[in-house]
Amino acid sequence: MAGTALDKTEMQARLMVAACTLMITMGFGVIVNVAVFLTPLAAEFGWARADLSLAYSVATVATGIGGIVMGLLADRLPVRPLLVCCAVIPGIALFMLSHMTSTAELYGWHLLLGLFGVGALMSPLNALAGQWFHRNPGFAIGIVSAGGALGQGLGPFIARQLVLAGGWRQAYVILAIGYLAVMLPLALYIRNAPRASAALAAANVPKFKDSPAWLLGWLCVAVVFCCMCMATPIMHVAALGSDRGLGATGSAGLLATMMVCGMAGRVAFGRLADRFGNLVAYIIASAGQTALAFMFPFAPGTLSLYVLSGIFGVVFSGAMTAFILCAREYAPAGRTAMAIGIVLFFAWGGMALGSWQGGLFFDICGTYTVSFVNASLGGVANLAVLALLYWRTTGGSLPQLPWRRAEAR
């Protein structure tokens, strides 16, 4: 009987993680769709591209704020009603976008998409996945995070086909109906982990001599530089490929390769974190993305650009999974979702900084060399802060890697 109960709990945990992953996939897919609607909206209303692009900036800022607020609520309230809000309100916003006639409406509905969309979902769902899989939280959170990469790839593709088939207004209506049809049942299905599992998850959090506020504060500093480093290749690799003569399809393929490999990286580094520690996994991923960001402008040909994009996809996504796990580890007792939300807020800020500086220095210099070197310097700053965190949390002791265990035996 005990074995049957254990199997049932394990199956419930897997189903919960699968549901969380699908919700994250839908949330990410919706937030990046604005790029698909730029051309048809500009053609119909004559709005400037800068004005249209501002909708994504509004959604990005709102995403960071929504993550903190929803994380705080998720630590205090049952998760189901919060997720229902994250299903219904973005669905309504998508539908209302089909009727917009002004930029004020464009910004207002994207504000709601950010506040109650992927940012509001990331904090509670990652915290929840770690509670259901308290023995291997890295693996669970890696799977949930992989849903984000899937959404970033599928969302714009589906939206593009809908726009081509029936125009942008009909596309928004269909997206709204599809979003509600998928998200609302998932929100009603997901529930908090059993008290015993949640208690074990909290009990497994190590105690450090430094306060959680100190640890989280420095983690936020690291994450800004980390995401500055990752955002420059993500946002500009397609343009870099175009400058190298790859053409529209070949240039887009660089980003697609990066995102597909990113799905594997999230899961792989989640596993690595479970085995060797969250901060160790974060340092490894950060070192990889720092080195690779420097290499992009010096890649000699198409094949090397694709190889760099694939490997970069693995390590940048691994860094994303790892810093979420670090936020969970350093969180004050009972404040896991809030801690994840705060760290993600700074991550979005770093992404905005990296994307902006990449374009700025290209405009100044005429090439991407300085842009990518700056990104790599941001990665070096990130590693310096992570070294400080490692020294403060471990006293400088080396992690128990496989070859060190063999030496010990």
N, C-alpha and C positions, 0 to 999 in steps of 0.2 A: 504493500500500500504506500509505503514511504517513497519507493522508487517511482510509483505512478504519479504521486503528487509532485515529485521533483521534475519528472518529465513534463507534466502539465505546466508548471511554472516556467520551465525553460522554453516551452513552445510559446507561452504568452509573452515572454520577454522578446523572443525573436519577432513575433508578430508586431509588438509595439515598436521595435526598432525599424521594422519594414514600413510601418505606417508613418513614423517620424521622417524617414528618408523620403517617402513620396510627398509629404507635405513640404519639405525643404526643396524638393525638385520643382514643385509647382510654384513656390514662392520666388525662387531665383529666376525661373522662367519668365514670370510676369514682370519683375523689376527691370530686366534687361531688354524688354520688348520695345522700349521707347525708341531705340535706334532704328527699328524697322519702320516706324511710323513717321520718321523725319521727312522723307521725300514726299509721300502723299499729302501730309499736312502742309508742307511748304508750297506744294503745287496748288492746293485748294484755297488756302487763306493768304498766301504771300508772306507768311511769317519768316523772319530771318532765321538762319540755322542756329545762330547764337541764342536767340530767344527759345527755340525749340529744345536745344541742348540743355538749357537751364532747368527744364523739367526733370532731367536725370539728376542734376545737382540737388534740386529740392528733394527728390526721392531719396538720394543718398544721405543727406543730412538728417532727414526724418527717420531713415532706417536706423541710424546710430542712436537717436533719441528714443525711438520705439523699443530698441533692444534693452536699454537701461530700464525704462518704465515697466515693460512687460516682464523683464527679469525680476524686478523688485516684487511685482504682483505674484509672479509664479512661485516665489519663495514663501508667500503668505497664504495663497488661495489655491483651491483645486485647479488643476491645469485645464480641465475640459471646458469650462465657460470662457476662459481666455482664448483657447484655440477656436472656439465657435466664433468669437469676435474676429479673429484673424482669417476666418473663412468667409464670413458674411460681408464685412466691410470692404475688403479689396474687391470682392465680386460685384458689389454695388458700384464701387468706383470705376471698375472696368466698363460696366454698362453705361454709366453716366458719361464716360469719355466718348461714347459713340454719339452723344447729342451735343458735344461742346461746340461753341462758336467763338470763344475768346481764349487768350493766353491765360487769363485769370482762372478760368475753369481748368485748363490744362495743368496749371501749377497746383491748384487746390486738390484735384483728384489724385495727382501724383504724390502730394503730401500725405494723403490717406493711405495710398499704396505703400509708402515708406513706413509710416507709423505702425500700420497693422499688417504689413506684408512680411518679407523675409527677415527683416531686422527683429520684428516682434516674435517671429517663430524660432530664430536661431537660439536665443538664450534659453527659453524653457525646454525646447526639444532636445538640445544637447545635454542639458542638465538631467532631463528625464531619462535619456538613453543611458547615461552613466549610472543612474540609480537602478535601472532594470538589470544592467550587466555590471554589477558592482565588482566582480572579480576581474573582468577584462573591459574596463571602461574605454580604453583607447581604441580597441577594436570596434566597439559599438559606435562611438563618436566618429570614428573614421568612416564607417559605413554611412552614417547620417550626413556627414559633410560631403561624401561622394555624391549624394543626391544634388548638392548645389552645382557641381560640375556638370552633371547630366542636364539639369535645368538650364544652365547657361548655353548648352549646345542645342537642346531640343526646342526651347521656348522661342527664340528668334526664328528658327527654321519653320516652325508651325505657323507662327504669326505671319511670316512672309508669304507662305502659301495661301493663307486666308485672305490677305490683302490682295494678292494677285487674282484670286478667284472671285471675290465679291466686293472689293473696295474696303477702305479703312473703317468705315462705320459698321458694316456688317461683321468685319473681323473682330472689332471690340465686343460686339454683342455675343458672338460665338465664344470668344475667350471668357467672357463673364459667365455664360451658362456652363461652359466646361469647368471653369474654376470652382463654381459653387457645387456642381455635380460631383466633383472629386473630393474637394476639401471638406465640405460639410459632413459627409458620412465619416471621414477620417477623424475629424475633430470630435464627433460624438462617440467614436470608438475608443480613442486614446484616453487613458486614465493614469493617475499617479501610481508609482510602484508601491507594492505592499510595504507596510511600515517596517517590516523586518529587513527587507532589501534596502530601503532608504536609510535605515539606521546603520546597516553594515557599510553602505557606501560612505556615509559620514565618518564612521569609525576608521575606515581605511585611509583617511586623509592624514598625512604625516604632520607632526607638530614641529614648528620651527622656532628658533630663538627670536627671530625677528617677527614683528607684528604682521598680520595679514595686510593691513593698509600699506606698510612699507614694501612688502613683496609685490602687491598688486600695482602700486605706484610705479615701481621700476619696470615691471612687466609691461605696463602701458607705454612707458618711454621706449622700451625695446620694440614693441609692436609697431609704433609709428615708423621707426627706421626700417623695420622688417618689411612693412607693407609698401613703403616708398620704394624699396628695392624690387619687390615683386611686381608692382603696378607698372613700372616703366616698360619692361618687356611685354607684359600682358596687353597694354594699351597701344603699344607702338610697333610690335613685331610685324604686324601685317603691313604697316607703312614702310618699315625697313625692307621687307621683302619686295614690296612694290618698287622702291628705289633701286633695288638690285636687279630689276627687270623680270621678276617672277610672273607678273600678270595678275589679274584679279583673282582667278581661281587658285593659283599657286600661293599667293600672299595670304588669302583666307585659310588655306590649308595649314599654314604655320600655326595660326591660332587654334584651329580645330585639333591639330596634333597635340598642342599644349594642353588643351582641356580634356581630351580623351585620356592622355597619360596621367592627368591630374586625378582622375577617378581612382586609378590604381595607387597613386601616391598617398592619398588620404587614408586608404585602408592599410597600406604597408607601414606607414609611419605610426598609425594607431597601434599596430601590432608591436612595432619597435618600442613605442612608449610603454606598453604593458610589460615588456621584458626588461628594459634597461632604464626606464624612468622617463618622465615627461620632458624634463629639461634637457636631458641628454639627446633625446630625439629632436627637440627643437634646435639645439646647437648644430647637430649634424645637418638638418635640413637647411638651416640658415647659412651654414658654411657653403653648402652646395649652391644655393641660389646666388650668394654673393660672388662666387667665382664665375658662375655661368653668365650672370648679368654683364660682367666685364668683357666676356668673350664675344657677345653677339655682334658688335660692330666690326670685329676683326675676322669673322667667319669668312673663309675663302670662297665658298660656293653654296649652291642650293642644298646639296646633301648635308653639308655641315650645319646649315641653318635649321633644317628639319631635325637633325640629331640633337642640336642644342635645345630646340623647342620641346622635344619630347622629354629629355632629361630634366629640363627646367620645370616642365609641368609636374613631374614626379616630386621634385624637391619643394617647389613653392606651395603645392597643395599639402605636402607633408608638414611644412611650417605652419600652415593654417590650422591643421588638426592639432598639432603639438601645442600651439599657444592657447587654444581653447582648453586643452587638458591641463596646462599649467595654471590657467585662470581657475579651473575647477579645484586644483590641488591647493592653491593659495587662498581660496575663498574663506571668509569667516564661516563659522558653523551656522548652517541653515540659510546661507546667503549665496549658494552656488550659482543660481541663474542670474542674480544681480551682478555678481563678479564677472561672469561671462559677458553679460550685456555691456558692462563698462569697458572691458578690454576690446570688445568688438567695435565700440564707438571710436576708440582711438585707432583701431585697424582701418576703419572707413576713412578716417582723417588722413592716415598715411597713404592709402590708395589714391585719394584725391591729390595729395602732394606729389606723389610719384608720377601720376599721369600728367599733371600740370607742368612739372619741371621738364619732363621729357619733351613736350611740345615747345616750351619756352626756349630751351637751349638749341633745339633744332632750328627754330626761327632765327636765333642769333647767329649760329655757326654754319647753318646750311647742311649739316650732317648730324647723325645721331651719336657720334662718338662721345662727345661730352655728356650727353643725356644718359647714356648707359654707364659711363664711368661714374657719374654722380650717383646713379642707382647703386652701383657696387660700393661706393663710399658709405652710402646709407646702410648697406649690409654690414660693413665693417663696424660702424657705430652700434648697430644692433648686437653684433657679436661681443663687443666690449661690455655692453650692459648685461648680456647673458653670462659673460664670464664673472661679473660681479655677483650676479644672482647665484651662480654655481658655487662660488667661493663661500658666500654667506649661508647657503643651505646645506652644503656638504663639508665645509671646512677644507675644501681643496682635495679631498680624497678622490681617487680615480674610480669610475664606474666598474662594476663587475662584468666586463666584456668576456666573451667566450675564451679568448686566449689567456686572459688573466686567471679565469677559473681553472684552466688546465695547469697553469703554473702553480696555483695554490695547492692542487692535488699532488 
